[in-house]
Amino acid sequence: MPCFVSATEELVEVRWDTGREWKATASGLTWKTLSDAPLPTESPRKRRLQCRRIAERFSATLIEAASRDSQEMRRLPRPICESMDADETYYLGAVFGLTANCTNPDVILAIQWRGEESASAHCEFAFTGMTSGGVEVRLDEQPVWNQPSLVGRGQVFDAWTWFFSERAM
C-alpha cells in the first residue's frame, strides 16, 4: 500500500501514470524555529551529526482512535533523505521517519538550517503525518505538534494519501 505525502509548504498536485490524481488541500509542512539549537558548525560532517542529535530530542506517541490505546513511536535509525547545497559544502538538513510498527513511517520529521552564515543561521523543524491514528509529538517532553485521529476519512486527507496498487509480477 503506497503512501504519498506533501513535504513542502506549497500545495501539491500529483498525477500517476495509472490515471490516479491527488491534490493537497493544506501545506504538508509548517516550520517552527528551534530556539535553543546550537549554531551550525562549518563542517558538513559535524553539521550532519548536529542534525541527528536534534532529531533525538523528539519523541512521539500514536493514539488509536477506537480504543484510545497508545503506543510509543521510534525514530528510524537513518534519515530518509539528507540535503546539501549545490556545491555540496553546506549541509542543509534531513528528513526522518517516526514509526509505531515496522519501518513504514507514520510521521515525517524535517529539520533544516536556514541562512548560510553560521552567525545568522537558525534551525527549524516541521512535521507531517502519514497515519489515520492520532499522534502527539514532543520536543524534550514538551508537546510541539499533534494530529487528531483521522479514522473514518477513507483516503481523503489534507496533506497525504494512500492507495492500493497492483503488484508487479
Secondary structure, DSSP 8 states (H G I E B T S, - for coil): --EEE--SSS--EEE-TTS-EEE-SS-S---EE-TT-----S-HHHHHHHHHHHHTTEEEEEE-TTT--EEE-EE-SS-SEEEE-TTS-SEEEEEEEEESSTTS-SEEEEEEEE-SSTTT-EEEEEEEE--SSEEEEEETTEEEEEE---TT-TT--SSEEE-------
